[in-house]
Amino acid sequence: MPDRAPQPVDRQLPTDEARDLISLVRDIAQREIAPKAAEEEDAGHFPRDLFALLSDSGLLGLPYDAEYGGGDQPYEVYLQVLEELAAARLTVGLGVSVHTLACYAPAAHGTKEQQVEHLPAMLGGGLLGGYCLSEPSSGSDAASLRTKAVRDGDDWVITGTKAWITHGGIADFYTVMARTGEEGPRGITAFLVPGDAAGLSAAAPEKKMGLKGSPTAQIHLDGVRVPDARRIGDEGQGFAIALSALDSGRLGIAACAIGLAQAALDEAVAYATERRQFGRPIADFQGLRFMLADMATQIEAGRALYLAAARLRDAGRPFAKQAAMAKLHCTDAAMRVTTDAVQILGGYGYTADFPAERYMREAKVLQIVEGTNQIQRMVIARHLAGPETR
């Protein structure tokens, strides 16, 4: 393994506080995350103790209000923190992104009483969240979900199955979308469900080709009773809340993808400058130099795209189209960059002795989660040409 430390990304950050925050994240990544990443991923180990450290360090609530334990950071800064975490280990970066997604509903649409009661523990109290929208028969067509919530006095009784849930079975709370009314998007309501609620259980984790340290499982809700005080937003508002959350969540996925791609590029550069063939480093050969140049360009373009979308969000301007573009470009770029990294390492790239093969396996899922890249193209096209005619 070449002993060539990658140069840190030269970031444009808005404040000294943000620069100090990135320094803290890099220190945690180098000391606590990266050294254990390969071993723990291979063993399928989820680092819950590390998420406790991230919570104690104020990194699980960065884009939310300090009044409730958040970090009051703009998305422009939060996403660059995600990128740094994902470069060290995607399970960690993605886990922080999903937790932030799970906190969105009460933070953006909860009542003052709900925010005071729940957000401090969610943002800085060591809790870990999950986000429950998809179901076995409703993935891209999320508005067709079948999980039902039936009113019973001051409570709701929720029954159904959620699928592809990151942190399924280990989360302390879940943001759950359930049908309370008519078919379609207007009949869906959001609920905040405790992870230890009676009637809630998790199936065995999915056996995945990558991200083995991040548990993904179905969540079964068998008559789970939730007080109306845990309903987030109005009845029938859940799908709008879900889509709004996903606009921000897709930026998180984009940032994680660029972090993963950056790690793959760093690995490829380190190998190419150390590996010698025909009497000189393989980085001297034009074919490989052009590959490295293309990889770096795709990464820089993706970083600029997700940051431009984040700045729109921070300014309170519409950003859904740009979020879809960022998710599409950054995750496709991560797939290309990690595949090229394996190619540059040659036979070694195909072995588990080097991380390139793990990066390639992990990149694939980023093109699928939180809206497949085919869905992103549909979203972008609707902004350009209007909805499809039927």
Phi, psi and chi 1 to 4 in degrees:
 res  aa     phi    psi   chi1   chi2   chi3   chi4
   1 MET       -  122.3 -175.7   81.2  179.7      -
   2 PRO   -62.9  138.8  -16.4   27.2      -      -
   3 ASP   -99.2   69.6 -173.7   18.2      -      -
   4 ARG  -126.0  105.2  177.2 -169.8  170.9   98.1
   5 ALA   -72.8  131.9      -      -      -      -
   6 PRO   -68.5  150.3   24.9  -33.1      -      -
   7 GLN   -77.1  136.4  -65.2  -61.0  -51.5      -
   8 PRO   -60.1  148.9  -19.5   30.7      -      -
   9 VAL   -63.5  133.4  173.8      -      -      -
  10 ASP   -81.6  103.1 -175.3   13.6      -      -
  11 ARG  -100.6  144.6  -59.3 -165.5  177.7  -80.9
  12 GLN   -96.2  107.6  -63.1 -178.8   11.1      -
  13 LEU  -117.3  144.8  -63.6  162.6      -      -
  14 PRO   -77.7  -21.5   27.0  -34.3      -      -
  15 THR  -143.2  163.1   62.9      -      -      -
  16 ASP   -64.2  -35.6  -71.6  -20.8      -      -
  17 GLU   -60.1  -40.9 -179.8 -174.2    9.9      -
  18 ALA   -66.0  -39.3      -      -      -      -
  19 ARG   -64.3  -40.1  -77.2 -175.5  -80.4  -84.7
  20 ASP   -64.6  -38.0  -69.0  -17.8      -      -
  21 LEU   -62.8  -45.4  177.7   60.8      -      -
  22 ILE   -62.8  -38.5  -69.2  -67.0      -      -
  23 SER   -62.1  -42.2  -65.5      -      -      -
  24 LEU   -61.3  -45.2  168.7   65.6      -      -
  25 VAL   -63.4  -42.5  172.5      -      -      -
  26 ARG   -63.5  -37.6  -74.9  174.6  173.9  166.6
  27 ASP   -64.9  -45.6 -179.3   60.7      -      -
  28 ILE   -63.3  -41.1  -68.3  174.1      -      -
  29 ALA   -61.9  -44.0      -      -      -      -
  30 GLN   -72.3  -36.7  -68.7  172.5    2.2      -
  31 ARG   -87.2  -40.6  -72.9 -172.2  -60.0  104.2
  32 GLU  -110.4  -24.7  -56.2  -68.3  -18.0      -
  33 ILE  -103.8  -61.0  -57.0  176.0      -      -
  34 ALA   -59.6  -41.5      -      -      -      -
  35 PRO   -61.2  -26.4  -25.0   35.9      -      -
  36 LYS  -103.4   -3.0  -54.3  173.0 -174.0  176.0
  37 ALA   -60.1  -52.6      -      -      -      -
  38 ALA   -63.2  -47.2      -      -      -      -
  39 GLU   -63.2  -45.0  178.7 -176.7   -4.3      -
  40 GLU   -73.0  -33.9  -67.9 -169.1  -11.8      -
  41 GLU   -65.7  -42.6  -77.8  -62.3  -38.2      -
  42 ASP   -62.0  -34.8 -173.6   55.2      -      -
  43 ALA   -85.6   -5.8      -      -      -      -
  44 GLY    69.0   33.5      -      -      -      -
  45 HIS   -95.4  125.5  173.7   72.3      -      -
  46 PHE   -90.9  125.4  179.8   75.0      -      -
  47 PRO   -84.7   71.2   32.6  -34.9      -      -
  48 ARG   -61.2  -34.1 -174.0   59.9 -167.5  -99.2
  49 ASP   -63.9  -32.8   56.7  -22.9      -      -
  50 LEU   -68.6  -36.8  178.7   56.4      -      -
  51 PHE   -67.9  -29.6  -82.4   81.6      -      -
  52 ALA   -65.1  -40.1      -      -      -      -
  53 LEU   -64.1  -42.8  171.6   62.9      -      -
  54 LEU   -62.3  -38.7  -64.4  177.7      -      -
  55 SER   -64.6  -47.0 -179.5      -      -      -
  56 ASP   -61.6  -28.7  -69.2  -18.1      -      -
  57 SER   -86.9    1.4  -57.5      -      -      -
  58 GLY    79.0   22.9      -      -      -      -
  59 LEU  -101.5    2.1  -60.2  179.6      -      -
  60 LEU  -101.9    3.3  -70.8 -168.9      -      -
  61 GLY  -142.0   31.3      -      -      -      -
  62 LEU   -55.9  -44.6  -74.6  175.0      -      -
  63 PRO   -86.2    8.6   31.3  -32.6      -      -
  64 TYR  -107.7  170.0  -64.5  119.1      -      -
  65 ASP   -66.6  136.5  -70.8  -14.4      -      -
  66 ALA   -62.8  -26.1      -      -      -      -
  67 GLU   -55.4  -30.6  178.1 -177.0   -0.3      -
  68 TYR  -111.0   15.9  -55.9  113.9      -      -
  69 GLY    99.9    4.6      -      -      -      -
  70 GLY   -82.0 -178.4      -      -      -      -
  71 GLY  -100.1   -6.0      -      -      -      -
  72 ASP    55.4   32.0 -100.5  -17.8      -      -
  73 GLN   -96.5  143.0  -70.0  -62.8  -42.8      -
  74 PRO   -66.7  158.4   24.3  -32.9      -      -
  75 TYR   -60.8  -32.1 -116.6   66.6      -      -
  76 GLU   -54.9  -37.0  171.5 -172.7    2.7      -
  77 VAL   -84.8  -46.3  172.6      -      -      -
  78 TYR   -54.0  -43.3  156.9   68.0      -      -
  79 LEU   -67.0  -33.5  -67.5  177.9      -      -
  80 GLN   -71.8  -29.5  -66.1 -172.4   76.9      -
  81 VAL   -64.4  -45.8  167.9      -      -      -
  82 LEU   -56.9  -43.4  -83.3 -170.8      -      -
  83 GLU   -59.4  -44.4 -174.3 -170.6  -33.2      -
  84 GLU   -62.1  -42.5  -65.9  -80.8  -13.1      -
  85 LEU   -65.6  -43.3  -66.6  172.6      -      -
  86 ALA   -67.0  -32.7      -      -      -      -
  87 ALA   -64.0  -32.4      -      -      -      -
  88 ALA   -79.0  -39.4      -      -      -      -
  89 ARG  -167.7  119.7 -175.4  178.4  176.2 -172.0
  90 LEU   -62.1  -35.7 -176.4   58.9      -      -
  91 THR   -53.3  -37.2  -76.3      -      -      -
  92 VAL   -77.0  -48.6  177.3      -      -      -
  93 GLY   -60.4  -46.7      -      -      -      -
  94 LEU   -64.5  -38.0 -174.6   69.9      -      -
  95 GLY   -62.5  -40.7      -      -      -      -
  96 VAL   -66.6  -39.4  173.7      -      -      -
  97 SER   -63.5  -44.0 -178.8      -      -      -
  98 VAL   -67.6  -40.3  169.0      -      -      -
  99 HIS   -60.5  -43.5  173.5   79.1      -      -
 100 THR   -61.9  -39.3  -57.1      -      -      -
 101 LEU   -62.5  -41.8  177.3   68.0      -      -
 102 ALA   -67.0  -26.6      -      -      -      -
 103 CYS   -83.1  -11.2  -65.2      -      -      -
 104 TYR   -62.4  -46.5  175.0   86.5      -      -
 105 ALA   -57.9  -54.0      -      -      -      -
 106 PRO   -67.1  -32.5   19.5  -30.5      -      -
 107 ALA   -69.6  -38.1      -      -      -      -
 108 ALA   -97.5  -25.7      -      -      -      -
 109 HIS  -129.5   -1.0  -64.5  -83.6      -      -
 110 GLY   -75.8  159.6      -      -      -      -
 111 THR   -73.4  165.7   64.5      -      -      -
 112 LYS   -57.4  -41.2 -178.5   71.4  173.0  179.9
 113 GLU   -63.3  -42.8  -68.1   75.6   14.4      -
 114 GLN   -63.7  -40.9  -71.6  171.9  -30.6      -
 115 GLN   -65.2  -43.4  -68.2  169.0  -15.2      -
 116 VAL   -63.8  -39.1  168.5      -      -      -
 117 GLU   -74.6  -40.6  179.8  177.8   -1.5      -
 118 HIS  -106.4  -36.2  -60.5  -62.0      -      -
 119 LEU   -66.4  -38.9  -76.0  179.3      -      -
 120 PRO   -56.0  -42.7  -29.0   37.6      -      -
 121 ALA   -70.6  -35.5      -      -      -      -
 122 MET   -71.1  -37.5  -66.1  164.7   66.7      -
 123 LEU   -89.3  -29.4  -59.2 -179.5      -      -
 124 GLY  -147.2   12.4      -      -      -      -
 125 GLY  -104.5   16.3      -      -      -      -
 126 GLY    85.9    1.4      -      -      -      -
 127 LEU   -78.2  157.9  -59.2 -172.9      -      -
 128 LEU  -129.2  135.4 -171.4   65.3      -      -
 129 GLY  -110.7  161.7      -      -      -      -
 130 GLY  -130.7  158.8      -      -      -      -
 131 TYR  -123.5  119.8 -178.6   78.8      -      -
 132 CYS  -116.1   94.3  -63.3      -      -      -
 133 LEU  -118.7  -54.1  176.4   61.5      -      -
 134 SER   -65.4  153.5  -66.2      -      -      -
 135 GLU  -135.4  167.9  -62.6 -176.8   -1.3      -
 136 PRO   -55.0  -32.8  -28.0   35.3      -      -
 137 SER  -110.9    6.6   60.5      -      -      -
 138 SER  -142.2   97.4   62.2      -      -      -
 139 GLY  -106.2  -85.7      -      -      -      -
 140 SER   -62.8  -34.6  -65.1      -      -      -
 141 ASP   -90.0   64.3 -176.3   14.3      -      -
 142 ALA   -65.0  -26.0      -      -      -      -
 143 ALA   -69.5   -9.7      -      -      -      -
 144 SER   -93.9   16.3   66.8      -      -      -
 145 LEU   -58.0  150.8   65.7   82.7      -      -
 146 ARG  -113.3  -12.1  -63.8  -62.2  177.6 -163.8
 147 THR   -57.5  129.9  -64.9      -      -      -
 148 LYS  -113.0  145.3  -71.3 -172.3  176.5 -179.1
 149 ALA  -123.5  120.7      -      -      -      -
 150 VAL  -112.4  132.2  178.0      -      -      -
 151 ARG   -71.4  133.4 -170.7   71.0 -179.8 -104.8
 152 ASP  -139.7   90.3 -177.6   21.3      -      -
 153 GLY    67.6 -123.8      -      -      -      -
 154 ASP   -90.6    5.9  -68.6  -27.9      -      -
 155 ASP  -117.0  167.5  -65.9  -20.3      -      -
 156 TRP  -120.1  140.8  -67.1   87.9      -      -
 157 VAL  -111.9  117.1  179.4      -      -      -
 158 ILE  -106.2  131.0  -53.2  176.2      -      -
 159 THR  -137.5  130.8  -58.5      -      -      -
 160 GLY   156.3 -175.3      -      -      -      -
 161 THR  -130.2  131.0  -63.3      -      -      -
 162 LYS  -106.0  147.5  -66.5  -63.5 -178.7  176.9
 163 ALA  -126.7  155.8      -      -      -      -
 164 TRP    60.7   43.2  -49.4  111.8      -      -
 165 ILE   -92.0  111.8  -52.2  -55.0      -      -
 166 THR   -65.3  134.4  -59.4      -      -      -
 167 HIS    71.9   15.0  -55.0  150.1      -      -
 168 GLY   -59.2  124.7      -      -      -      -
 169 GLY    94.1  -15.6      -      -      -      -
 170 ILE  -122.2   -9.9   64.4  168.8      -      -
 171 ALA   -68.7  149.7      -      -      -      -
 172 ASP   -87.1  -19.8  -61.0  -63.2      -      -
 173 PHE  -154.4  156.2   65.5   91.8      -      -
 174 TYR  -131.0  135.6  -61.4   93.4      -      -
 175 THR   -88.0  113.8  -61.3      -      -      -
 176 VAL  -114.2  129.8  176.1      -      -      -
 177 MET   -98.1  125.0  -54.9  -59.9  164.2      -
 178 ALA  -137.2  154.2      -      -      -      -
 179 ARG   -84.8  123.6 -173.9  164.1  -57.5  -73.8
 180 THR  -116.5   -4.1   56.1      -      -      -
 181 GLY  -150.3 -138.8      -      -      -      -
 182 GLU   -63.3  166.5   63.2 -172.8   84.0      -
 183 GLU   -65.4  154.4  -66.4  -63.3  -49.2      -
 184 GLY    92.1 -174.5      -      -      -      -
 185 PRO   -67.9  -24.5   21.2  -32.1      -      -
 186 ARG   -80.0   -4.9  -67.2 -166.9  179.2   94.1
 187 GLY  -104.7   19.9      -      -      -      -
 188 ILE  -112.8  138.9  -64.0  170.1      -      -
 189 THR  -129.8  149.9  -58.4      -      -      -
 190 ALA   -98.9  140.3      -      -      -      -
 191 PHE  -134.3  148.5  -62.8   90.6      -      -
 192 LEU  -103.0  108.6 -170.0   61.6      -      -
 193 VAL  -109.9  125.7  179.7      -      -      -
 194 PRO   -63.1  144.9  -18.3   30.4      -      -
 195 GLY   -66.5  -22.0      -      -      -      -
 196 ASP  -104.2   19.8   60.5   -4.8      -      -
 197 ALA   -63.1  141.4      -      -      -      -
 198 ALA   -60.9  131.5      -      -      -      -
 199 GLY    93.5   -6.9      -      -      -      -
 200 LEU   -97.7  130.0 -173.5  149.1      -      -
 201 SER  -145.8  164.0   62.5      -      -      -
 202 ALA  -119.8  141.8      -      -      -      -
 203 ALA   -75.0  172.9      -      -      -      -
 204 ALA   -61.0  143.0      -      -      -      -
 205 PRO   -58.3  146.9  -24.1   34.3      -      -
 206 GLU   -64.9  146.5  -54.9  -71.6   -9.1      -
 207 LYS   -93.4  106.1  -63.7  179.5  179.6  179.2
 208 LYS  -108.2  160.8  -59.0  174.1  -63.3 -173.1
 209 MET   -77.4  -20.9   76.6 -177.5  -92.9      -
 210 GLY  -148.8  179.7      -      -      -      -
 211 LEU    50.4   45.8  -85.4  177.9      -      -
 212 LYS   -69.9  -21.4  -63.5 -179.7  179.2  179.2
 213 GLY   -81.1  -11.3      -      -      -      -
 214 SER  -102.3  109.3  175.4      -      -      -
 215 PRO   -68.4  131.3   24.0  -31.2      -      -
 216 THR  -124.9  123.6  -55.8      -      -      -
 217 ALA  -151.2  158.6      -      -      -      -
 218 GLN   -74.1  146.5  -70.6 -170.5   -5.9      -
 219 ILE  -115.4  123.5  -65.4  -64.5      -      -
 220 HIS  -100.6  128.6  -57.3  -57.6      -      -
 221 LEU  -115.3  108.2  -58.8  109.7      -      -
 222 ASP  -112.1   85.8 -175.9   11.0      -      -
 223 GLY    66.1   38.8      -      -      -      -
 224 VAL   -71.4  123.1  173.5      -      -      -
 225 ARG   -95.9  123.5 -172.9  170.3  -71.7  -89.0
 226 VAL  -128.5  128.0  176.2      -      -      -
 227 PRO   -64.7  152.5   20.5  -30.4      -      -
 228 ASP   -60.7  -22.2 -172.9   56.3      -      -
 229 ALA   -65.1  -13.6      -      -      -      -
 230 ARG  -101.0    6.8  -79.4 -178.0  169.5  -95.2
 231 ARG   -77.8  129.3  171.4  178.4   48.4   82.6
 232 ILE  -102.7  122.4  -53.8  -62.5      -      -
 233 GLY    78.1 -174.7      -      -      -      -
 234 ASP   -79.3  159.9  -64.0  -28.4      -      -
 235 GLU   -59.8  135.1  -70.2 -177.5   42.4      -
 236 GLY    84.3   -1.4      -      -      -      -
 237 GLN   -93.8   -4.4 -168.3 -175.8    3.1      -
 238 GLY   -61.1  -39.4      -      -      -      -
 239 PHE   -69.7  -38.4 -164.6   67.4      -      -
 240 ALA   -62.8  -40.0      -      -      -      -
 241 ILE   -62.5  -43.6  -68.4  172.8      -      -
 242 ALA   -60.9  -45.2      -      -      -      -
 243 LEU   -67.1  -39.0  -66.9 -174.6      -      -
 244 SER   -63.6  -41.1  178.9      -      -      -
 245 ALA   -62.4  -40.7      -      -      -      -
 246 LEU   -68.1  -30.8  -73.6  173.4      -      -
 247 ASP   -56.6  -45.5  -75.2  -20.6      -      -
 248 SER   -73.1  -39.8  -61.8      -      -      -
 249 GLY   -62.0  -34.5      -      -      -      -
 250 ARG   -65.0  -31.1  -74.7  164.9 -179.7  163.5
 251 LEU   -66.6  -35.3  -70.0  180.0      -      -
 252 GLY   -62.9  -42.7      -      -      -      -
 253 ILE   -64.2  -40.5  -61.0  -59.3      -      -
 254 ALA   -60.2  -44.8      -      -      -      -
 255 ALA   -64.8  -40.9      -      -      -      -
 256 CYS   -62.1  -40.2  -73.8      -      -      -
 257 ALA   -62.3  -41.3      -      -      -      -
 258 ILE   -68.8  -36.6  -67.3  -57.4      -      -
 259 GLY   -61.1  -44.8      -      -      -      -
 260 LEU   -63.0  -44.6 -177.4   65.8      -      -
 261 ALA   -62.7  -39.6      -      -      -      -
 262 GLN   -62.1  -41.8 -175.3   69.4   57.0      -
 263 ALA   -61.8  -40.1      -      -      -      -
 264 ALA   -66.9  -41.4      -      -      -      -
 265 LEU   -62.7  -45.4  173.6   62.3      -      -
 266 ASP   -57.5  -42.3  -67.9  -18.7      -      -
 267 GLU   -63.8  -43.5  178.7   70.5   13.5      -
 268 ALA   -65.5  -42.0      -      -      -      -
 269 VAL   -64.4  -44.7  169.6      -      -      -
 270 ALA   -59.5  -44.2      -      -      -      -
 271 TYR   -67.8  -45.8 -176.6   86.2      -      -
 272 ALA   -66.1  -30.0      -      -      -      -
 273 THR   -83.7  -16.4   52.4      -      -      -
 274 GLU  -101.4  -35.4  -64.0  -68.1  -26.8      -
 275 ARG   -71.2  127.8  173.1   71.6  167.9  171.1
 276 ARG  -114.1  134.5  -60.6 -179.9   67.8   84.9
 277 GLN  -141.7  144.5  -67.8  -72.4  -84.3      -
 278 PHE    56.1   32.4  -54.8  102.1      -      -
 279 GLY    83.6    8.2      -      -      -      -
 280 ARG  -153.3  163.4   53.0 -178.3  171.2  154.2
 281 PRO   -61.0  142.6  -20.8   31.5      -      -
 282 ILE   -66.7  -17.0   63.5  172.4      -      -
 283 ALA   -67.9  -11.3      -      -      -      -
 284 ASP   -76.4  -17.5  -80.7   -0.6      -      -
 285 PHE   -83.4  132.3  -64.3  101.5      -      -
 286 GLN   -59.4  -37.2 -171.1  178.1   73.0      -
 287 GLY   -57.2  -44.1      -      -      -      -
 288 LEU   -73.9  -36.4  -96.1   65.6      -      -
 289 ARG   -61.3  -40.8  -64.7  178.0   81.5   84.5
 290 PHE   -67.1  -37.2  -77.2    7.5      -      -
 291 MET   -60.7  -45.8  -72.5  178.3   70.9      -
 292 LEU   -63.5  -39.9  -66.3  171.8      -      -
 293 ALA   -63.8  -42.8      -      -      -      -
 294 ASP   -65.0  -40.5  -73.3  -15.1      -      -
 295 MET   -60.7  -47.4  -66.4  159.3   72.9      -
 296 ALA   -63.5  -38.4      -      -      -      -
 297 THR   -66.3  -41.7  -59.4      -      -      -
 298 GLN   -62.1  -38.9  -68.4  175.3   67.3      -
 299 ILE   -66.7  -47.4  -69.4  168.6      -      -
 300 GLU   -62.5  -39.4  -71.9  -68.9  -11.6      -
 301 ALA   -64.4  -41.8      -      -      -      -
 302 GLY   -65.0  -40.8      -      -      -      -
 303 ARG   -62.9  -44.0 -175.8  174.5  -68.7  124.8
 304 ALA   -63.2  -36.4      -      -      -      -
 305 LEU   -69.2  -45.2 -169.2   55.9      -      -
 306 TYR   -71.2  -32.1   85.7   63.7      -      -
 307 LEU   -70.8  -36.0  -74.6  173.6      -      -
 308 ALA   -62.9  -40.9      -      -      -      -
 309 ALA   -65.7  -40.6      -      -      -      -
 310 ALA   -63.0  -38.7      -      -      -      -
 311 ARG   -68.3  -34.2  -71.7  166.5 -175.3  145.1
 312 LEU   -61.6  -46.1  -74.9  175.3      -      -
 313 ARG   -59.3  -45.3 -175.0 -169.5 -169.5  -80.2
 314 ASP   -64.1  -28.7  -69.6  -26.1      -      -
 315 ALA   -85.5    0.8      -      -      -      -
 316 GLY    75.0   21.7      -      -      -      -
 317 ARG  -101.1  158.8  -64.2  172.8   58.0 -171.4
 318 PRO   -59.0  138.5  -24.1   34.4      -      -
 319 PHE  -142.4    8.3   68.5   99.2      -      -
 320 ALA   -61.0  -43.5      -      -      -      -
 321 LYS   -62.1  -45.3  178.6 -177.9   71.6  174.1
 322 GLN   -67.6  -33.6  -71.8   79.5    4.2      -
 323 ALA   -65.0  -42.4      -      -      -      -
 324 ALA   -64.1  -40.7      -      -      -      -
 325 MET   -62.6  -42.8  -72.0  176.3  168.4      -
 326 ALA   -64.8  -44.4      -      -      -      -
 327 LYS   -62.4  -43.5 -161.1  -87.6 -175.8 -177.8
 328 LEU   -62.2  -54.8  169.0   63.3      -      -
 329 HIS   -66.2  -47.1  173.9   85.7      -      -
 330 CYS   -66.0  -39.8  -67.2      -      -      -
 331 THR   -75.6  -35.4   59.4      -      -      -
 332 ASP   -65.2  -39.2  -80.5   -6.0      -      -
 333 ALA   -63.8  -41.4      -      -      -      -
 334 ALA   -61.0  -38.8      -      -      -      -
 335 MET   -64.8  -43.6 -167.0   72.1 -111.2      -
 336 ARG   -67.2  -43.9  -70.9 -168.0  -64.2  -91.5
 337 VAL   -66.4  -44.8  167.3      -      -      -
 338 THR   -67.2  -35.3   55.9      -      -      -
 339 THR   -64.5  -42.6  -59.6      -      -      -
 340 ASP   -66.5  -34.0  -75.9  -11.6      -      -
 341 ALA   -62.4  -42.3      -      -      -      -
 342 VAL   -60.8  -42.4  169.7      -      -      -
 343 GLN   -62.6  -41.2 -173.2   69.8   23.9      -
 344 ILE   -65.8  -35.6  -71.8  170.6      -      -
 345 LEU   -78.2   -8.8  -90.4   67.0      -      -
 346 GLY    62.6 -137.6      -      -      -      -
 347 GLY   -59.6  -35.3      -      -      -      -
 348 TYR   -64.3  -30.6  -68.1  109.5      -      -
 349 GLY   -65.3  -21.4      -      -      -      -
 350 TYR   -91.3   -0.2 -159.1   66.1      -      -
 351 THR  -104.5  157.2   71.3      -      -      -
 352 ALA   -79.2    0.2      -      -      -      -
 353 ASP   -70.1  -21.6  -65.2  -30.7      -      -
 354 PHE  -120.2  151.6  -70.4   75.3      -      -
 355 PRO   -79.4   -5.3   28.1  -34.1      -      -
 356 ALA   -59.5  -40.9      -      -      -      -
 357 GLU   -66.2  -33.6   60.5   83.7   28.6      -
 358 ARG   -68.2  -42.0  171.3  164.6   58.2   87.9
 359 TYR   -59.4  -42.0  -63.0  153.8      -      -
 360 MET   -64.5  -43.0 -179.4  177.8  171.1      -
 361 ARG   -65.7  -37.4  -71.5 -174.4  -72.5  105.5
 362 GLU   -72.1  -34.2  -69.3  176.4  -18.0      -
 363 ALA   -61.1  -33.3      -      -      -      -
 364 LYS   -59.3  -41.7 -175.3   63.5 -149.8  173.8
 365 VAL   -68.4  -23.6   76.4      -      -      -
 366 LEU   -68.8  -21.2  -61.6  177.8      -      -
 367 GLN   -77.9   -6.4  -65.0  176.8  -59.9      -
 368 ILE  -112.4  -44.6  -61.3  170.5      -      -
 369 VAL   -69.5  154.0  -63.5      -      -      -
 370 GLU    52.7   43.9  -65.3 -167.3   26.6      -
 371 GLY    99.8  110.5      -      -      -      -
 372 THR   -58.1  163.1   67.2      -      -      -
 373 ASN   -69.7  -19.2  -77.1    5.2      -      -
 374 GLN   -68.0  -40.5  -73.0   70.5   32.6      -
 375 ILE   -63.9  -38.9  -68.7  -66.2      -      -
 376 GLN   -60.9  -39.5  -56.1  -46.4  -48.1      -
 377 ARG   -64.6  -37.4  -71.1  176.9  170.1   89.5
 378 MET   -63.8  -43.0  -68.8  172.6   63.0      -
 379 VAL   -61.3  -46.7  170.4      -      -      -
 380 ILE   -61.5  -45.7  -64.2  163.1      -      -
 381 ALA   -63.3  -36.1      -      -      -      -
 382 ARG   -64.4  -36.3  -75.8  171.8 -173.4  160.8
 383 HIS   -67.8  -30.3  -79.6  -83.9      -      -
 384 LEU   -84.2  -43.1  -63.5  173.7      -      -
 385 ALA  -120.6    2.7      -      -      -      -
 386 GLY    86.0  172.8      -      -      -      -
 387 PRO   -64.7  156.6   12.9  -16.2      -      -
 388 GLU   -66.7  144.7  -58.2   89.6  -22.9      -
 389 THR   -82.3  148.4   58.2      -      -      -
 390 ARG  -121.1      -  -62.3 -171.8 -178.1  -85.8
